[in-house]
Amino acid sequence: MALCTPADRANLAGVRHIVLVLSGKGGVGKSTLSTELALALRHAGKRVGILDVDLCGPSIPRMLRVQDSAVHQCDSGWVPVFVGQDKAIALMSIGFLLERPDDAVVWRGPKKNALIKQFVTDVAWGELDFLIVDTPPGTSDEHISTVEALRPHQLLGAVLVTTPQAVSVGDVRRELTFCRKAGLHILGIVENMSGFVCPHCSECTNIFSKGGGEELAKHAGVPFLGCVPLDPQLSQSLEEGRDFIQEFPKSSAFPALTHIAQQILDTSQRSS
């Protein structure tokens, strides 16, 4: 394993807590959770950054309506893109480095690993309370490189995302094994797309079954952070690049997301 030099540490020196968002399965909502967790922490008064290392599917720039932005260089490295009128969230993604939004990243492992290390060492984050790291699905090269690059820094732990179905839960069980082999602290499991609450009658329909994430957390002996229901207002806010936490406080997903963020805050305070 490569040693982390003082120069490598400099750009993350002002970051107090780093949270990885992981899943063994694609399409379960890691980027959604990363985005909303960052927004919820921001509205709790924290300084937040997002590092998008999903190199083949960088969706967070669009979710935050900054997909047309560009990164610039400074003496310390890359300057992240700042989101919103108050520039409250810093974001770095390969999406800002592509010539066209439809360009595919057709790279082998070594090139991906080199960019991940560069993202960790060469982005000038400044002072942050939290850095949320959105990862691709799986347990492969990118995940090993990300954990190894971040290990010398303030790595609080990992949030694992699943949907209720058995096929997704099975993949996340493998992600749990990865975390333990990598020595990565597990902050907890989130069950996403957990039922659909009718906006008219408030009845909940379990479209993808129910309870798989909670059962897995209980079996694995890790915290269960909560269930996030399917919510049309959440989908709408992501499509339009709007601040869901600010604009939709009465939606069905709002209390679930803010509760998850509060648990991350509580864990960070205990670890300080």
Disulfide bonds with the S-S distance in Angstrom:
none
